[in-house]
């Protein structure tokens, strides 16, 4: 059985079951939800940036590509804030709550 962790997404108020090695963005798609993006989850556009409101300590460290995009879309000291992450890259090791407007069920 694959290890998974709950990610509560607000304001849509849905809990995603994110599997080990899977991004929040991928889990949302698997569960039938669309996440705002223009690059399709390639960590280029920054449209999927989300605010971690609980469980930031359960977020795996961002990789180089995510860090580069965060520096570009959130320049200055805000690019180092661990509570802002790209959902297309975000993997978790425990329960997390985040906010991202525009997450919707796929019709």
C-alpha positions, 0 to 999 in steps of 0.5 A: 500500500502506498503511503499518502497524506491529506492536503486540505485545499481552501476555499474549495474545501476539499481534502486531497489524498496525496501519495508519496512522490506525487505533487499536490497538483497531480493529486488534484488532477487524479481526484478530478480537480483543475488547478490554475496553470498556464504551463501545465505543471512544468514549474514555469508559469507560477500560476499554481503558487499556493499559500501553505497555512498549516503543515509547512513542516510537512512540505518537502524542500523545493527543488532548484526549478521551483526555487527559480520560479518562486524567485521570479514570481515572488521577488525579494524576501517573499521568494524565501517564504516557505509558506508559498509553494508551487502546487505542481512541485509540492510534495508532502510528508504529512497533513497540510492545509493550503489556500489557492483560489481557482481550484475547481472540480472538472465538469 
